[in-house]
């Protein structure tokens, strides 16, 4: 279950991502307005790390896969993946990472793909109580395994518009720009309003 707080973020998630994207070799030039077309979350089993994927649509209609993790302290060895530091009006200082460099992201996504899992349920914190929240996107794994090995370390590289996350238990191929060829393997498929389902991550040997 993902708990969403009614809070002020500085910078906002979209502001942080748009400042970061021009430094990424896979990202197209941003001209005109970009928006978050959809998003979905997965649960960190330890309950410490926020795991969210933003689907960012550029002015020309291109949709980008931008997975993020939110942490309450810096992640050792992940300085190259830091997107921004963010002030959360309730949770305080947060460190926001390109999730492809974060083992918690790799663990949760690998498990969802391998076992046929789906995005986390969303609850909103309102006046000290939890209420059902609305979703802006959905994700479904294509596998049928009973379980998934725990990922504790990752090695990450990018070629073209595909970021490869070596988990030690197979490779996650994150398709940064949607609409192109999909590699062979088990898949994580995303859905969001106004768009056809699209494969966003592939689990390959």
Beta strands, then each sheet from edge to edge (+ up, - down):
strand 1: 2-5
strand 2: 9-10
strand 3: 35-42
strand 4: 50-57
strand 5: 63-71
strand 6: 82-88
strand 7: 92-98
strand 8: 122-126
strand 9: 129-132
strand 10: 138-141
strand 11: 155-159
strand 12: 162-166
strand 13: 171-175
strand 14: 186-191
strand 15: 198-204
sheet 1: 1+ 8+ 9-
sheet 2: 2+ 6- 7+ 5- 4+ 3-
sheet 3: 10+ 14- 15+ 13- 12+ 11-
end
